[in-house]
Amino acid sequence: MMMFWRVNAIRCMVVGLLLLLVACGNQAAPLSDETAATATVAPAAETSDQTPVVPASGPERDPGEGNAESVLLAATTAMSDLDDYQATIDLTLLGPQNGEISMDVAMLGSPLADNANDSRFRGEVSASSIPSIPAGSIVVLGPAFYWYQPETNMVFTGEQSGYVELMTLFLSTQTRAAQLASSAIAVGNVVGEEQVGEFNTIRVDFIPRPGVEGTAALGRNVQASIWFDQETKLPVQLIYRSHAGGMEWSMTNLAINSGLDESIFTFEPPPDARVVDLGTFEAIPVESLDEASREAGFPAPLPTYLPADLPTEPNRIVVQKTPLGNHIVSNYTLTERGNGDFPGFDDFTPRRVNGITIEAFQTDTPSRRQRAGQRASQVTEETIRGVPGTIVEQRPNRVHVSWDENGITYTVAGTGYDRDEVLQVVEGLNLDT
C-alpha cells in the first residue's frame, strides 16, 4: 500500500512563536513496523526543464486565444471530482518565505472543495527548510487537529481553523494550478507532450490576460507552466514565478479514488508525549511595555535605539499566555500607502512597510532559534550580546536575529533595514526594565 503522510503545522502568532522554539529538525516521524514495511518516499519527479519558463507565445499574441481549452477543462473537472487523493509532493517556495519541503499527503474529498469542517487530511514531512513546518505528523479530523513533533515529543491539538499550515500549503499547490487552469486570469497554450518522472504529461504554458498581470491575482513578470498527467488529467508538476516569488512543485506516488480507509486519519499521541491544547492560549493586547511585563511575569525588552523613521513607542503590543510559557511581541512599524499593484485600490494598498518586531519568550521548552530561509549562506551563527546567536538574512533588508539570554529566547526581526542597523537595535535592548 502506498504511503501518504507528511506534514506541517501552524501559523497564528502564538504557534509561529512555538515553532521558533520547538520546531523539530529534518527527521521524519518514526513509522510503525507495519507502516515502515510498506512506506516508500520516491525522489522528486525529474524534468529536463530547469530554466525559467518561457511562454509558448510572444507578447504580440492575442491572449484571448489559446489552444489548451480541452486539456484545462479536463483538469479542472478531474480535480473537482476527486473522492480521495494521496501523493508525495516536493515543493519549493520562492520569495519571502523561501524554503523546500517534501511531504506525503492523504486527503478525503477534493482539494478544491470548500469543506474545511469536514476535511480528512493526514500528512508527514520527511524534510523541510521552512521553519514553521518541521518534520512530523498531523491529522485533521473535521475541526480538530493533532500535530506531532517527534524530536521534541510534543503533540499540539486544538481547533483546525487558523492552525493547519501544512494542509493550507498543500491546498495552495492545487488551488494555484486550478486558478491558472480556470482561464479566468490566464490563457493556456499547449507546448507538447513531455515525460515527467513516472508520468506521461502535456505541458501547458500560460499568458496573463490583459489587466490581470501586476494585480494581486498574478503579480508582475509572470512565468507559469503546468504539466498535466494524461491518464488522470491532474496536474503533476507546476512552475509559477512572479516578481514577488512563487512556487515550484512536482509529485510522485499519485493515487486517486482508491477508497482510503477512515482509520488513516486517526491519531493516538505517544504515551510519553507532552500534549498541548492550543485552545488554551490567551492573547492579551496591552497598552505599554510596563503592562506587558506585569502580564508576562518578566521584563519586556525596551529598545534604546530604533531606526530614525520608526515611532519611538510600539504600534502594537501583545502578551500571549501559553502552556509552554509566556510571550511578548512589540511592533514598531511605518507604512506608506498608495501606488499599489491592484487597480482601483491605490489608497488602501501598502506601498512600503518598514518595521522592527521584538519578541521575548520565556519557557522551559528547549530552544531552537529561528532559521528562516533555505540557503545555508543566509544563516550565520554568531555571538550576540555575548552569547551564541543566529542571524538570518532572507533577502536584502530583511533580517532576523535570535538568541537565548537568562532563560528567555529573544528575536528581533527587521524589514526595510540592513543587518548592521538591526544588530544596533539588538545591542541597544534593555532587558532589565
PyMOL commands that set and color helices and strands:
alter all, ss='L'
color gray80, all
select helices_A, chain A and resi 13-22+33-38+69-80+116-118+165-181+262-265+278-280+289-296+376-378+419-427
alter helices_A, ss='H'
color red, helices_A
select strands_A, chain A and resi 84-94+99-108+120-128+136-141+144-149+154-159+186-196+199-208+223-229+235-242+245-256+274-277+282-286+302-303+316-322+325-337+350-363+379-384+387-395+398-405+408-415+429-430
alter strands_A, ss='S'
color yellow, strands_A
deselect
rebuild
show_as cartoon
